[in-house]
Amino acid sequence: MQLIARDVLIHRFVPDEGEPSTAVRVTHRTNRTEVINEETVSPRDNLRRALAELVAILNPHPDHIREPRLQLFDEVTLKLPESTQDGRILEMKWNFTSREWFYFVECRNTHASGEYVIADLQLFEEV
């Protein structure tokens, strides 16, 4: 299973009433699968929840592939042996051999961009 940022469309969902909303609509381009989430007052949290639901829908083997702890577009801190780098997750894929998610992180410092496992990443929380 693989999910790439360029295959996902994100829109602010506007209900039929036309009132402002924090709801987020996420659509997978190739599968045309659409998820709308409006559970919280935070658009960022709604985006993360919608992406998690999209991954669950697209998951071909839910009994083998567990739910990821990080989502596409998450801002993360990459913990390298001699430094830390900030970046954004642009791709995530399940590795059946190691039975874990691999995340491609695009860092501001491009030489650090690459695939990493959850142990190397920390979600950047807004304060």
Rosetta blueprint (number, residue, H / E / L):
1 M L
2 Q E
3 L E
4 I E
5 A H
6 R H
7 D H
8 V E
9 L E
10 I E
11 H E
12 R E
13 F L
14 V L
15 P L
16 D L
17 E L
18 G L
19 E L
20 P L
21 S L
22 T L
23 A L
24 V E
25 R E
26 V E
27 T E
28 H E
29 R L
30 T L
31 N L
32 R L
33 T E
34 E E
35 V E
36 I E
37 N E
38 E L
39 E L
40 T L
41 V L
42 S L
43 P H
44 R H
45 D H
46 N H
47 L H
48 R H
49 R H
50 A H
51 L H
52 A H
53 E H
54 L H
55 V H
56 A H
57 I H
58 L H
59 N L
60 P L
61 H L
62 P L
63 D L
64 H L
65 I L
66 R L
67 E L
68 P L
69 R L
70 L L
71 Q L
72 L L
73 F L
74 D L
75 E E
76 V E
77 T E
78 L E
79 K E
80 L L
81 P L
82 E L
83 S L
84 T E
85 Q E
86 D E
87 G E
88 R E
89 I E
90 L E
91 E E
92 M E
93 K E
94 W E
95 N E
96 F L
97 T L
98 S L
99 R L
100 E E
101 W E
102 F E
103 Y E
104 F E
105 V E
106 E E
107 C E
108 R L
109 N L
110 T H
111 H H
112 A H
113 S L
114 G E
115 E E
116 Y E
117 V E
118 I H
119 A H
120 D H
121 L E
122 Q E
123 L E
124 F L
125 E L
126 E L
127 V L
